[in-house]
Amino acid sequence: MNKNRLPVRYTGQHFTIDKVLIEDAIKQSRINQNDTVLDIGAGKGFLTVHLLQKAKLVIAIENDFELITHLKHKFKQTQNIQVFGCDFRNYKIPNFSFKVVSNIPFGITSEILKILMFENMESFQGGSIFLQLEPAKKLFADKIFNPYTILYHTFYSLKIVYEINPNSFIPPPTVKSAFLKIERKSLHIDFNQKVKYLNFLSFLLQKPNLPVRTALKLIFRKSQVNEISEKFGINLNLKIVNLSPSQWEDCFFEMLKVVPEKFHPS
């Protein structure tokens, strides 16, 4: 095997070669000369080379040894790039603001989203991600079983811009792909409340088939539950998984307001 080999399907490596797609992702992310951008799974640098023309700094992260060598050689004369050879899950995220424009490794999608939109939400400003269509659609399901999904929608505006043609990659993936746009919202919940909010969501979603009325009574008094229903227009007969992200946020703030802290989920 030589350094010019095509990526192997089981590794999740599918290089983005569609110039129009790449330029659209950079445009949608509003990349400019003030931005630091992470390219997760940089591969051979097809996307990286375009980012370098727009961003102040590009951090290319790649876990394949031969591809790391290729990237370092390809960009050895380039000043505004840093190449890191590691699994992204082991990469130490910078503590300053950054964006992501990336064709991420499909096999670790959920872990990447968690690292960006939960663990490092203080620094992550948004961007464009190419990912498998199926997990992208789960972010927009009518019934939300995953507390992290609710949390992502609370802090970020998420949008599937469009499905991506398999021929935009080498080799073409056997699964459908999507272009996910992520933008930071005007925040109502402070970053220092993110763990408390996740605990709140996780606690109430332990029994996803409970009606909203029954689930909320695990934290609120009966009279408070009725007030929540009237105040926020919440149907108490729906299952708890049917609450929208904004309704979850309303309930969380109501807990902070009317429930003594010793009764908050932890």
ZADO-708615 format. One record per residue: residue in one letter; residue number from 1; x, y, z of N, C-alpha, C in turn. Coordinates in Angstrom, 1 decimal, decimal comma. Example, Ala and Ser with C-alpha at 12.3 -4.5 7.8 and 13.67 -1.06 7.14 Angstrom:
> r_k_n_px_n_py_n_pz_ca_px_ca_py_ca_pz_c_px_c_py_c_pz
> A_1_13,2_-5,7_7,8_12,3_-4,5_7,8_13,2_-3,3_7,8
> S_2_12,8_-2,2_7,1_13,7_-1,1_7,1_12,9_0,0_7,9
This chain:
> r_k_n_px_n_py_n_pz_ca_px_ca_py_ca_pz_c_px_c_py_c_pz
> M_1_0,9_-1,2_0,0_0,0_0,0_0,0_0,9_1,2_0,0
> N_2_0,5_2,2_-0,8_1,4_3,4_-0,9_0,5_4,6_-0,4
> K_3_1,2_5,7_-0,3_0,5_6,9_0,3_-0,6_7,5_-0,6
> N_4_-0,6_7,1_-1,9_-1,6_7,6_-2,8_-2,8_6,7_-2,9
> R_5_-2,9_5,7_-2,0_-4,0_4,7_-2,0_-5,3_5,4_-1,8
> L_6_-6,4_4,8_-2,2_-7,7_5,4_-1,9_-8,0_4,9_-0,5
> P_7_-8,8_5,7_0,2_-9,2_5,4_1,6_-10,1_4,1_1,6
> V_8_-9,9_3,4_2,7_-10,7_2,1_2,8_-12,0_2,4_3,4
> R_9_-13,1_1,7_2,9_-14,4_2,0_3,3_-14,6_1,8_4,8
> Y_10_-14,1_0,7_5,3_-14,4_0,4_6,7_-13,8_1,4_7,7
> T_11_-12,9_2,2_7,3_-12,3_3,2_8,2_-13,2_4,4_8,3
> G_12_-14,2_4,5_7,4_-15,0_5,7_7,4_-14,4_6,8_6,7
> Q_13_-13,3_6,6_6,0_-12,7_7,6_5,2_-13,3_7,8_3,8
> H_14_-13,8_8,9_3,5_-14,4_9,2_2,2_-14,0_10,6_1,9
> F_15_-13,0_10,9_1,1_-12,5_12,2_0,9_-13,5_13,1_0,1
> T_16_-13,6_14,3_0,5_-14,5_15,3_-0,2_-13,7_15,9_-1,4
> I_17_-14,3_15,7_-2,6_-13,6_16,2_-3,8_-14,4_17,2_-4,5
> D_18_-15,6_17,5_-4,0_-16,6_18,3_-4,7_-16,3_19,8_-4,4
> K_19_-15,7_20,5_-5,3_-15,3_21,9_-5,0_-16,5_22,8_-4,7
> V_20_-17,6_22,6_-5,4_-18,8_23,4_-5,2_-19,3_23,2_-3,8
> L_21_-19,3_21,9_-3,3_-19,8_21,6_-2,0_-18,9_22,2_-0,9
> I_22_-17,6_22,1_-1,1_-16,6_22,7_-0,2_-16,8_24,2_-0,1
> E_23_-16,9_24,9_-1,2_-17,0_26,3_-1,2_-18,3_26,8_-0,6
> D_24_-19,4_25,9_-0,8_-20,7_26,2_-0,2_-20,6_26,1_1,3
> A_25_-19,9_25,1_1,8_-19,7_24,9_3,3_-19,0_26,0_3,9
> I_26_-17,9_26,5_3,2_-17,1_27,6_3,8_-18,0_28,9_3,8
> K_27_-18,8_29,1_2,7_-19,6_30,3_2,6_-20,7_30,2_3,7
> Q_28_-21,4_29,1_3,9_-22,4_28,9_4,9_-21,9_29,2_6,3
> S_29_-20,6_28,8_6,5_-20,0_29,0_7,8_-19,5_30,4_8,1
> R_30_-19,5_31,2_7,1_-19,1_32,6_7,1_-17,6_32,7_7,6
> I_31_-16,8_31,8_7,1_-15,4_31,8_7,4_-14,7_33,1_6,9
> N_32_-13,9_33,7_7,8_-13,2_34,9_7,5_-11,8_34,9_8,1
> Q_33_-11,0_36,0_7,8_-9,6_36,0_8,3_-9,4_36,2_9,8
> N_34_-10,5_36,2_10,5_-10,4_36,2_12,0_-10,7_34,9_12,6
> D_35_-11,0_33,9_11,8_-11,5_32,6_12,3_-10,4_31,5_12,4
> T_36_-10,4_30,8_13,5_-9,7_29,5_13,6_-10,7_28,4_13,2
> V_37_-10,3_27,5_12,3_-11,2_26,5_11,8_-10,6_25,1_12,0
> L_38_-11,3_24,2_12,6_-10,9_22,8_12,7_-11,4_22,0_11,5
> D_39_-10,5_21,2_10,9_-10,8_20,3_9,8_-10,6_18,9_10,4
> I_40_-11,6_18,3_10,8_-11,6_17,0_11,5_-11,6_15,9_10,5
> G_41_-10,5_15,1_10,5_-10,4_14,0_9,5_-10,0_14,7_8,2
> A_42_-8,9_15,4_8,2_-8,5_16,2_7,0_-8,1_15,4_5,8
> G_43_-7,7_14,1_6,0_-7,4_13,3_4,8_-6,2_13,8_4,0
> K_44_-6,5_14,0_2,8_-5,4_14,5_1,9_-5,4_16,0_1,7
> G_45_-6,3_16,6_2,4_-6,3_18,1_2,4_-7,2_18,7_1,3
> F_46_-8,1_18,0_0,7_-8,9_18,5_-0,4_-9,7_19,7_0,1
> L_47_-10,3_19,6_1,3_-11,1_20,6_1,9_-10,1_21,7_2,6
> T_48_-9,1_21,2_3,2_-8,1_22,0_3,9_-7,6_23,2_3,1
> V_49_-7,2_22,8_1,8_-6,6_23,8_1,0_-7,5_25,0_0,7
> H_50_-8,8_24,8_0,7_-9,8_25,8_0,4_-9,9_26,7_1,7
> L_51_-9,9_26,0_2,9_-10,0_26,7_4,1_-8,9_27,7_4,4
> L_52_-7,7_27,3_3,9_-6,5_28,1_4,1_-6,6_29,4_3,4
> Q_53_-7,4_29,5_2,4_-7,5_30,7_1,6_-8,4_31,7_2,3
> K_54_-9,2_31,2_3,3_-10,2_32,1_3,9_-10,0_32,4_5,4
> A_55_-9,4_31,4_6,1_-9,3_31,5_7,6_-8,0_32,0_8,1
> K_56_-8,0_32,5_9,3_-6,7_33,0_9,9_-5,8_31,8_10,2
> L_57_-6,4_30,7_10,7_-5,7_29,5_11,1_-6,6_28,3_10,9
> V_58_-6,0_27,2_10,2_-6,6_26,0_10,0_-5,9_24,9_10,9
> I_59_-6,7_24,2_11,7_-6,1_23,1_12,5_-6,6_21,8_11,8
> A_60_-5,7_21,1_11,1_-6,0_19,9_10,4_-5,7_18,7_11,4
> I_61_-6,7_17,9_11,6_-6,6_16,7_12,5_-6,8_15,5_11,8
> E_62_-5,8_14,6_11,8_-5,9_13,3_11,0_-5,3_12,2_11,8
> N_63_-5,9_11,0_11,8_-5,4_9,9_12,6_-4,6_8,8_11,8
> D_64_-4,6_9,0_10,5_-3,9_8,0_9,6_-2,4_8,5_9,4
> F_65_-1,5_7,6_9,8_-0,1_8,0_9,8_0,4_8,5_8,4
> E_66_0,1_7,7_7,4_0,5_8,1_6,1_-0,1_9,4_5,6
> L_67_-1,4_9,6_6,0_-2,0_10,9_5,6_-1,5_12,1_6,3
> I_68_-1,1_11,8_7,6_-0,4_12,9_8,4_0,8_13,3_7,7
> T_69_1,6_12,3_7,2_2,9_12,6_6,5_2,6_13,4_5,3
> H_70_1,5_13,0_4,5_1,2_13,7_3,3_0,8_15,1_3,6
> L_71_0,0_15,3_4,6_-0,5_16,7_4,9_0,7_17,6_5,3
> K_72_1,6_17,1_6,1_2,7_17,9_6,5_3,6_18,3_5,4
> H_73_3,8_17,3_4,4_4,6_17,6_3,2_3,9_18,6_2,3
> K_74_2,6_18,4_2,1_1,8_19,2_1,2_1,8_20,7_1,7
> F_75_1,7_20,9_3,0_1,5_22,3_3,5_2,8_22,8_4,3
> K_76_3,9_22,2_4,0_5,1_22,6_4,7_5,5_24,0_4,5
> Q_77_5,1_24,6_3,4_5,4_26,0_3,2_4,3_27,0_3,6
> T_78_3,2_26,4_4,2_2,0_27,2_4,5_2,1_27,6_6,0
> Q_79_1,9_28,9_6,2_2,0_29,5_7,5_0,8_29,3_8,4
> N_80_-0,4_29,4_7,9_-1,6_29,4_8,7_-2,2_28,0_8,9
> I_81_-1,4_27,0_9,1_-1,9_25,7_9,3_-1,2_25,0_10,4
> Q_82_-1,9_24,2_11,2_-1,3_23,3_12,2_-1,8_21,9_11,9
> V_83_-1,0_20,9_11,8_-1,4_19,5_11,5_-1,1_18,7_12,8
> F_84_-2,2_18,1_13,2_-2,1_17,2_14,4_-2,4_15,8_14,0
> G_85_-1,5_14,9_14,4_-1,7_13,5_14,1_-2,3_12,8_15,3
> C_86_-3,6_12,6_15,4_-4,2_11,9_16,5_-5,7_11,7_16,2
> D_87_-6,2_10,8_17,0_-7,7_10,6_17,0_-8,3_11,8_17,5
> F_88_-9,3_12,4_16,9_-10,0_13,6_17,3_-10,4_13,5_18,7
> R_89_-10,9_12,3_19,2_-11,3_12,1_20,5_-10,3_12,4_21,6
> N_90_-9,0_12,3_21,1_-7,9_12,6_22,0_-7,2_13,9_21,8
> Y_91_-7,8_14,7_20,9_-7,3_16,0_20,6_-7,7_17,0_21,7
> K_92_-6,8_17,8_22,2_-7,1_18,8_23,2_-7,7_20,1_22,5
> I_93_-9,0_20,3_22,7_-9,7_21,4_22,0_-9,1_22,7_22,5
> P_94_-8,9_23,7_21,6_-8,4_25,0_22,1_-9,4_25,7_23,0
> N_95_-9,0_26,5_23,9_-9,9_27,2_24,8_-10,3_28,6_24,3
> F_96_-10,0_28,9_22,9_-10,5_30,1_22,3_-11,5_29,7_21,2
> S_97_-12,2_30,7_20,7_-13,3_30,5_19,8_-12,8_29,8_18,5
> F_98_-13,6_28,9_18,0_-13,2_28,2_16,8_-14,5_27,8_16,1
> K_99_-14,4_27,5_14,8_-15,4_26,9_14,0_-14,9_25,6_13,4
> V_100_-15,9_24,8_12,9_-15,5_23,5_12,2_-16,1_23,5_10,8
> V_101_-15,3_23,2_9,9_-15,8_22,8_8,5_-15,1_21,5_8,2
> S_102_-15,9_20,5_8,1_-15,2_19,1_8,1_-16,1_18,1_7,5
> N_103_-15,5_17,2_6,8_-16,1_15,9_6,4_-15,7_14,9_7,5
> I_104_-16,5_14,7_8,5_-16,0_14,0_9,7_-16,1_12,5_9,4
> P_105_-15,2_11,7_10,2_-15,3_10,3_10,1_-16,7_9,8_10,6
> F_106_-17,4_9,1_9,7_-18,7_8,7_10,0_-18,8_7,8_11,3
> G_107_-17,8_7,0_11,5_-17,9_6,0_12,6_-17,9_6,6_14,0
> I_108_-17,5_7,9_14,2_-17,5_8,5_15,5_-18,3_9,8_15,5
> T_109_-19,4_9,8_14,7_-20,2_11,0_14,5_-20,8_11,5_15,9
> S_110_-21,4_10,6_16,6_-22,1_11,0_17,9_-21,0_11,6_18,9
> E_111_-19,8_11,0_18,9_-18,8_11,4_19,8_-18,3_12,8_19,4
> I_112_-18,2_13,1_18,1_-17,7_14,4_17,6_-18,7_15,5_18,0
> L_113_-20,0_15,2_17,8_-21,1_16,2_18,1_-21,1_16,5_19,6
> K_114_-20,9_15,5_20,4_-20,8_15,7_21,9_-19,7_16,5_22,3
> I_115_-18,5_16,2_21,7_-17,3_17,0_22,0_-17,5_18,4_21,7
> L_116_-18,1_18,7_20,5_-18,2_20,1_20,0_-19,3_20,8_20,8
> M_117_-20,5_20,2_20,8_-21,7_21,0_21,2_-22,1_20,8_22,7
> F_118_-21,3_20,0_23,4_-21,5_19,9_24,8_-20,2_20,2_25,6
> E_119_-19,2_19,3_25,4_-18,0_19,5_26,2_-17,3_20,8_25,9
> N_120_-17,4_21,3_24,7_-16,6_22,5_24,3_-17,5_23,6_23,8
> M_121_-18,7_23,6_24,2_-19,7_24,6_23,7_-19,2_26,1_24,0
> E_122_-18,4_26,2_25,0_-17,9_27,6_25,4_-17,1_28,2_24,3
> S_123_-16,4_27,3_23,5_-15,5_27,8_22,4_-16,0_27,5_21,0
> F_124_-16,9_26,5_20,9_-17,4_26,1_19,5_-18,4_27,1_19,0
> Q_125_-18,2_27,8_17,9_-19,1_28,8_17,4_-20,0_28,3_16,3
> G_126_-19,8_27,1_15,8_-20,6_26,5_14,7_-19,8_26,2_13,5
> G_127_-20,5_25,9_12,4_-19,8_25,6_11,1_-20,6_24,7_10,3
> S_128_-19,9_23,9_9,4_-20,5_23,0_8,5_-19,9_21,6_8,6
> I_129_-20,7_20,6_8,7_-20,2_19,3_8,9_-20,9_18,4_7,8
> F_130_-20,1_17,5_7,2_-20,6_16,5_6,3_-20,7_15,2_7,1
> L_131_-21,8_14,6_7,2_-22,0_13,4_8,0_-23,0_12,5_7,4
> Q_132_-23,1_11,3_7,9_-24,1_10,3_7,4_-25,5_10,9_7,6
> L_133_-26,4_10,6_6,7_-27,7_11,2_6,7_-28,5_10,6_7,9
> E_134_-28,4_9,4_8,2_-29,2_8,8_9,2_-29,1_9,4_10,6
> P_135_-27,8_9,6_11,1_-27,7_10,3_12,4_-28,1_11,8_12,3
> A_136_-27,9_12,4_11,1_-28,3_13,8_10,9_-29,8_13,9_11,1
> K_137_-30,6_13,0_10,5_-32,1_13,0_10,6_-32,5_12,8_12,1
> K_138_-31,8_12,0_12,8_-32,2_11,7_14,2_-32,1_13,0_15,1
> L_139_-31,4_14,0_14,6_-31,3_15,3_15,3_-32,6_16,1_15,2
> F_140_-33,5_15,6_14,2_-34,7_16,4_14,0_-35,9_15,5_14,1
> A_141_-35,8_14,4_14,9_-36,9_13,5_15,1_-38,0_14,2_15,9
> D_142_-39,3_13,8_15,7_-40,4_14,3_16,4_-40,4_13,9_17,9
> K_143_-39,9_12,7_18,1_-39,8_12,2_19,5_-38,3_12,2_19,8
> I_144_-37,9_12,9_20,9_-36,5_13,0_21,2_-36,2_12,2_22,5
> F_145_-35,4_11,1_22,3_-35,1_10,2_23,4_-33,7_10,5_24,0
> N_146_-32,9_11,2_23,2_-31,5_11,5_23,6_-31,4_12,9_24,2
> P_147_-31,0_13,0_25,5_-31,0_14,3_26,1_-30,0_15,2_25,4
> Y_148_-28,9_14,7_24,9_-27,9_15,5_24,2_-28,5_16,2_23,0
> T_149_-29,4_15,5_22,3_-30,1_16,2_21,1_-30,8_17,4_21,5
> I_150_-31,5_17,3_22,6_-32,3_18,5_23,1_-31,3_19,6_23,5
> L_151_-30,2_19,3_24,1_-29,2_20,2_24,5_-28,6_20,9_23,3
> Y_152_-28,3_20,1_22,3_-27,7_20,7_21,1_-28,6_21,8_20,5
> H_153_-29,9_21,5_20,4_-30,9_22,5_19,9_-31,1_23,7_20,8
> T_154_-30,8_23,5_22,0_-30,9_24,6_23,0_-29,8_25,7_22,7
> F_155_-28,6_25,2_22,5_-27,5_26,1_22,4_-27,1_26,5_20,9
> Y_156_-27,6_25,7_20,0_-27,3_25,9_18,5_-28,5_25,7_17,6
> S_157_-28,5_26,5_16,5_-29,4_26,3_15,5_-28,9_25,3_14,5
> L_158_-29,6_24,2_14,3_-29,2_23,1_13,4_-30,0_23,0_12,2
> K_159_-29,4_22,8_11,0_-30,2_22,7_9,8_-29,5_21,7_8,8
> I_160_-30,3_20,8_8,3_-29,8_20,0_7,2_-29,9_20,8_5,9
> V_161_-28,8_21,3_5,3_-28,9_22,1_4,2_-29,4_21,3_3,0
> Y_162_-28,8_20,2_2,7_-29,2_19,3_1,7_-28,5_17,9_1,8
> E_163_-29,0_16,9_1,1_-28,3_15,6_1,0_-27,1_15,8_0,0
> I_164_-26,1_15,0_0,2_-24,9_15,2_-0,6_-24,8_14,0_-1,6
> N_165_-24,5_14,3_-2,8_-24,3_13,3_-3,8_-23,1_12,4_-3,5
> P_166_-23,3_11,0_-3,5_-22,2_10,2_-3,2_-20,9_10,4_-4,0
> N_167_-21,1_10,9_-5,3_-20,0_11,2_-6,1_-19,2_12,4_-5,7
> S_168_-19,6_13,1_-4,6_-18,9_14,2_-4,1_-17,7_13,7_-3,3
> F_169_-17,6_12,3_-3,1_-16,6_11,7_-2,3_-15,8_10,7_-3,1
> I_170_-14,5_10,4_-2,6_-13,7_9,3_-3,1_-13,3_8,5_-1,9
> P_171_-13,7_7,2_-1,9_-14,6_6,5_-2,7_-16,1_6,9_-2,3
> P_172_-17,0_6,8_-3,2_-18,4_7,1_-2,9_-18,9_6,3_-1,7
> P_173_-19,5_6,8_-0,7_-20,0_6,0_0,4_-21,2_5,2_0,0
> T_174_-21,4_4,1_0,7_-22,5_3,3_0,4_-23,8_3,7_1,2
> V_175_-23,6_4,7_2,1_-24,7_5,3_2,8_-24,9_6,7_2,4
> K_176_-26,1_7,2_2,6_-26,4_8,6_2,2_-25,7_9,6_3,2
> S_177_-25,4_10,7_2,7_-24,7_11,8_3,5_-25,5_13,1_3,4
> A_178_-25,2_13,9_4,4_-25,9_15,2_4,5_-24,9_16,3_4,9
> F_179_-25,3_17,5_4,6_-24,6_18,7_4,9_-25,4_19,4_6,1
> L_180_-24,7_19,4_7,3_-25,4_19,9_8,5_-24,7_21,3_8,8
> K_181_-25,6_22,3_8,9_-25,1_23,6_9,2_-25,4_23,9_10,7
> I_182_-24,4_24,4_11,5_-24,6_24,6_12,9_-24,2_26,1_13,2
> E_183_-25,1_26,8_13,9_-24,9_28,2_14,2_-25,2_28,4_15,7
> R_184_-24,4_29,1_16,4_-24,6_29,4_17,8_-25,8_30,3_18,0
> K_185_-26,7_30,0_18,9_-27,8_30,8_19,2_-27,5_31,9_20,2
> S_186_-28,4_32,9_20,3_-28,4_33,8_21,4_-28,8_33,0_22,6
> L_187_-27,9_33,0_23,6_-28,1_32,0_24,7_-29,0_32,5_25,8
> H_188_-29,8_31,6_26,3_-30,7_31,9_27,4_-30,1_31,2_28,7
> I_189_-29,5_30,0_28,4_-28,9_29,2_29,5_-27,4_29,5_29,5
> D_190_-26,9_29,8_30,7_-25,5_30,0_30,8_-24,7_28,8_30,6
> F_191_-23,4_28,9_30,2_-22,6_27,7_30,0_-22,4_27,0_31,3
> N_192_-22,3_27,7_32,4_-22,1_27,0_33,7_-23,3_26,2_34,1
> Q_193_-24,4_26,3_33,4_-25,6_25,5_33,7_-25,8_24,3_32,8
> K_194_-24,8_24,1_31,9_-25,0_23,0_30,9_-25,1_21,6_31,6
> V_195_-24,3_21,4_32,6_-24,4_20,1_33,3_-25,7_19,9_34,0
> K_196_-26,1_20,9_34,7_-27,4_20,9_35,4_-28,5_20,7_34,5
> Y_197_-28,5_21,3_33,3_-29,5_21,2_32,3_-29,5_19,7_31,8
> L_198_-28,3_19,2_31,5_-28,2_17,8_31,0_-28,8_16,8_32,1
> N_199_-28,5_17,1_33,3_-29,0_16,2_34,4_-30,5_16,3_34,4
> F_200_-31,1_17,5_34,3_-32,5_17,7_34,2_-33,2_16,9_33,1
> L_201_-32,6_17,0_31,9_-33,1_16,2_30,7_-33,0_14,7_30,9
> S_202_-31,8_14,3_31,4_-31,6_12,9_31,5_-32,5_12,2_32,5
> F_203_-32,7_13,0_33,6_-33,6_12,5_34,7_-35,0_12,2_34,2
> L_204_-35,6_13,2_33,5_-36,9_13,1_33,0_-37,1_12,2_31,8
> L_205_-36,0_11,9_31,1_-36,1_11,0_30,0_-35,8_9,5_30,3
> Q_206_-35,6_9,3_31,6_-35,3_7,9_32,0_-36,4_6,9_31,7
> K_207_-37,7_7,5_31,8_-38,8_6,7_31,4_-39,6_7,4_30,3
> P_208_-39,1_7,2_29,0_-39,6_8,1_27,9_-41,1_7,9_27,6
> N_209_-41,7_6,8_28,0_-43,1_6,6_27,7_-44,1_7,3_28,7
> L_210_-43,5_7,9_29,7_-44,4_8,6_30,7_-45,1_9,8_30,1
> P_211_-46,3_10,0_30,4_-47,0_11,3_30,0_-46,2_12,5_30,6
> V_212_-46,3_13,6_30,0_-45,6_14,8_30,5_-46,1_15,1_31,9
> R_213_-47,4_14,9_32,2_-47,9_15,2_33,5_-47,2_14,4_34,6
> T_214_-47,1_13,1_34,3_-46,5_12,2_35,3_-45,0_12,4_35,5
> A_215_-44,3_12,7_34,4_-42,9_12,9_34,4_-42,5_14,2_35,2
> L_216_-43,2_15,2_34,9_-42,9_16,5_35,6_-43,2_16,4_37,1
> K_217_-44,1_15,6_37,5_-44,4_15,4_38,9_-43,2_14,8_39,7
> L_218_-42,3_14,3_39,0_-41,1_13,8_39,6_-40,2_14,9_40,2
> I_219_-40,5_16,1_39,7_-39,7_17,3_40,2_-40,6_18,4_40,7
> F_220_-41,8_18,6_40,1_-42,6_19,7_40,4_-43,9_19,2_41,2
> R_221_-44,4_20,1_42,0_-45,7_19,8_42,7_-46,8_19,8_41,6
> K_222_-48,0_19,2_41,9_-49,1_19,1_41,0_-49,5_20,5_40,5
> S_223_-49,7_21,4_41,5_-50,1_22,7_41,1_-49,1_23,4_40,2
> Q_224_-47,8_23,2_40,4_-46,8_23,7_39,6_-46,8_23,2_38,2
> V_225_-47,1_21,9_38,1_-47,2_21,2_36,7_-48,4_21,9_36,0
> N_226_-49,5_22,1_36,6_-50,6_22,7_35,9_-50,3_24,1_35,5
> E_227_-49,5_24,9_36,3_-49,1_26,2_36,0_-48,2_26,2_34,8
> I_228_-47,3_25,2_34,7_-46,4_25,1_33,6_-47,2_24,8_32,3
> S_229_-48,2_24,0_32,4_-49,0_23,7_31,2_-49,7_25,0_30,7
> E_230_-50,3_25,8_31,6_-51,0_27,0_31,2_-50,0_28,0_30,7
> K_231_-48,9_28,2_31,4_-47,9_29,2_31,1_-47,2_29,0_29,7
> F_232_-46,9_27,8_29,4_-46,1_27,5_28,2_-46,9_26,7_27,1
> G_233_-48,2_26,5_27,3_-49,0_25,8_26,3_-48,6_24,4_26,1
> I_234_-48,2_23,7_27,2_-47,7_22,3_27,1_-48,9_21,3_27,3
> N_235_-49,1_20,4_26,4_-50,1_19,3_26,5_-49,6_18,3_27,5
> L_236_-50,2_18,2_28,7_-49,7_17,3_29,7_-50,0_15,8_29,4
> N_237_-50,8_15,6_28,4_-51,1_14,2_28,1_-50,2_13,6_27,0
> L_238_-49,3_14,4_26,4_-48,3_13,9_25,5_-47,3_13,1_26,3
> K_239_-46,5_12,3_25,6_-45,4_11,6_26,2_-44,3_12,6_26,3
> I_240_-43,4_12,4_27,3_-42,4_13,3_27,6_-41,4_13,5_26,5
> V_241_-41,3_12,5_25,6_-40,4_12,6_24,5_-40,9_13,5_23,4
> N_242_-42,2_13,9_23,5_-42,8_14,8_22,5_-42,5_16,3_22,7
> L_243_-41,9_16,6_23,9_-41,7_18,0_24,2_-40,6_18,5_23,2
> S_244_-40,8_19,8_22,7_-39,9_20,4_21,8_-38,7_20,9_22,7
> P_245_-37,5_21,2_22,0_-36,4_21,8_22,8_-36,8_23,1_23,5
> S_246_-37,6_23,9_22,9_-38,0_25,2_23,6_-38,8_24,9_24,8
> Q_247_-39,7_23,9_24,7_-40,5_23,5_25,9_-39,7_23,0_27,0
> W_248_-38,7_22,2_26,7_-37,7_21,7_27,7_-37,0_22,8_28,4
> E_249_-36,6_23,8_27,6_-35,9_24,9_28,2_-36,8_25,7_29,1
> D_250_-38,1_25,9_28,7_-39,1_26,5_29,6_-39,2_25,8_30,9
> C_251_-39,3_24,5_30,8_-39,5_23,7_32,1_-38,3_23,8_33,0
> F_252_-37,1_23,8_32,4_-35,9_23,9_33,1_-35,8_25,2_33,9
> F_253_-36,1_26,3_33,2_-36,1_27,6_33,9_-37,2_27,7_35,0
> E_254_-38,3_27,0_34,8_-39,3_27,0_35,8_-38,8_26,2_37,0
> M_255_-38,1_25,2_36,8_-37,5_24,4_37,9_-36,5_25,3_38,7
> L_256_-35,7_26,1_38,0_-34,7_26,9_38,7_-35,5_28,0_39,5
> K_257_-36,7_28,4_39,0_-37,4_29,4_39,7_-38,2_28,9_40,9
> V_258_-38,9_27,8_40,8_-39,8_27,4_41,8_-39,4_26,2_42,7
> V_259_-38,4_25,4_42,2_-38,0_24,2_42,9_-36,8_24,4_43,7
> P_260_-36,7_24,2_45,0_-35,5_24,3_45,8_-34,4_23,5_45,2
> E_261_-33,2_24,0_45,3_-32,0_23,4_44,6_-31,8_22,0_45,1
> K_262_-32,1_21,7_46,3_-31,8_20,3_46,9_-32,6_19,3_46,2
> F_263_-33,7_19,7_45,5_-34,6_18,7_44,8_-34,3_18,7_43,2
> H_264_-33,2_19,4_42,8_-32,8_19,4_41,4_-32,1_18,1_41,1
> P_265_-32,4_17,5_39,9_-31,7_16,2_39,6_-30,2_16,4_39,5
> S_266_-29,5_15,4_39,9_-28,0_15,5_39,9_-27,4_14,2_39,5
